[in-house]
Amino acid sequence: MWLEIRTLFDEIVGADSVSGFVTEQLFEFIIRFSIQSIGNTVQALLWPVMVIQWSPQMGWIVLIAMYFVFSRLLKAPLERWLFRDEPGEEEGGRSAE
């Protein structure tokens, strides 16, 4: 905590102006946010690999079971919940667009 306060104080003192400080902080936030977003995307794409590395035989079984559970039990309720306000929705499912 002390290091964060000291770093912020040093940045405020070292800034040429208020707008320079705000611009620098905004730029750092955008860069940090972008890097975290890319990291989260990579983790979201690679989680099946982690499951398979956990146990090669059981990992495949778990992934296949999760696919069937999602496609048979969870997909329709999630689509109804997420797309309930979408125009063009018909009774019995989403419209073909």
C-alpha positions as CSV (number, residue, x, y, z in Angstrom):
1,M,0.0,0.0,0.0
2,W,2.8,2.4,0.9
3,L,4.5,1.7,-2.4
4,E,1.3,2.6,-4.3
5,I,0.9,5.8,-2.4
6,R,4.5,6.8,-3.0
7,T,4.3,5.9,-6.7
8,L,1.2,8.0,-7.1
9,F,2.8,10.9,-5.2
10,D,5.9,10.7,-7.3
11,E,3.8,10.7,-10.5
12,I,1.8,13.8,-9.4
13,V,5.0,15.7,-8.5
14,G,6.7,14.7,-11.7
15,A,3.9,15.7,-14.0
16,D,4.2,18.8,-16.0
17,S,0.5,19.7,-15.7
18,V,-2.8,18.4,-14.5
19,S,-3.8,17.5,-18.0
20,G,-0.4,15.8,-18.5
21,F,-1.0,13.7,-15.4
22,V,-4.5,12.8,-16.4
23,T,-3.5,11.9,-19.9
24,E,-0.6,9.7,-18.6
25,Q,-2.9,7.9,-16.1
26,L,-5.6,7.4,-18.8
27,F,-3.0,6.0,-21.2
28,E,-1.6,3.6,-18.6
29,F,-5.2,2.5,-17.8
30,I,-5.9,1.7,-21.4
31,I,-2.7,-0.2,-21.9
32,R,-3.2,-2.2,-18.6
33,F,-6.8,-2.9,-19.6
34,S,-5.8,-4.1,-23.1
35,I,-3.1,-6.4,-21.7
36,Q,-5.5,-7.9,-19.2
37,S,-8.2,-8.4,-21.9
38,I,-5.8,-10.2,-24.1
39,G,-4.7,-12.4,-21.2
40,N,-8.3,-13.2,-20.3
41,T,-9.0,-14.1,-23.9
42,V,-6.0,-16.4,-24.1
43,Q,-7.1,-18.1,-20.8
44,A,-10.6,-18.5,-22.1
45,L,-9.4,-20.2,-25.2
46,L,-6.9,-22.5,-23.4
47,W,-9.0,-23.7,-20.5
48,P,-9.9,-27.0,-22.3
49,V,-6.1,-27.7,-22.6
50,M,-5.7,-27.3,-18.9
51,V,-8.6,-29.7,-18.3
52,I,-7.0,-32.3,-20.5
53,Q,-3.6,-31.8,-18.9
54,W,-5.1,-32.4,-15.5
55,S,-6.0,-35.9,-16.6
56,P,-5.7,-36.9,-20.2
57,Q,-8.4,-39.7,-20.2
58,M,-10.7,-38.0,-17.6
59,G,-10.2,-34.6,-19.2
60,W,-11.6,-35.7,-22.5
61,I,-14.6,-37.4,-20.7
62,V,-15.2,-34.2,-18.6
63,L,-15.1,-32.0,-21.8
64,I,-17.5,-34.2,-23.7
65,A,-19.8,-34.4,-20.7
66,M,-19.7,-30.7,-20.3
67,Y,-20.5,-30.2,-24.0
68,F,-23.6,-32.4,-23.8
69,V,-24.8,-30.9,-20.6
70,F,-24.5,-27.4,-22.0
71,S,-26.1,-28.2,-25.4
72,R,-28.9,-30.3,-24.0
73,L,-29.8,-28.6,-20.7
74,L,-28.3,-25.1,-20.5
75,K,-28.2,-23.6,-24.0
76,A,-32.0,-23.0,-24.4
77,P,-32.6,-21.4,-21.0
78,L,-29.5,-19.2,-21.4
79,E,-30.6,-18.1,-24.9
80,R,-34.1,-17.3,-23.6
81,W,-32.6,-15.3,-20.7
82,L,-29.9,-13.4,-22.7
83,F,-32.0,-12.7,-25.8
84,R,-35.5,-12.2,-24.3
85,D,-35.7,-8.5,-25.5
86,E,-34.4,-9.3,-29.0
87,P,-36.9,-8.2,-31.7
88,G,-38.1,-10.9,-34.2
89,E,-38.3,-13.6,-31.6
90,E,-41.0,-16.2,-32.2
91,E,-42.7,-18.7,-30.0
92,G,-40.6,-21.9,-29.8
93,G,-37.2,-20.4,-30.4
94,R,-35.1,-17.7,-32.0
95,S,-35.9,-16.6,-35.5
96,A,-33.7,-17.6,-38.4
97,E,-31.8,-14.6,-39.5
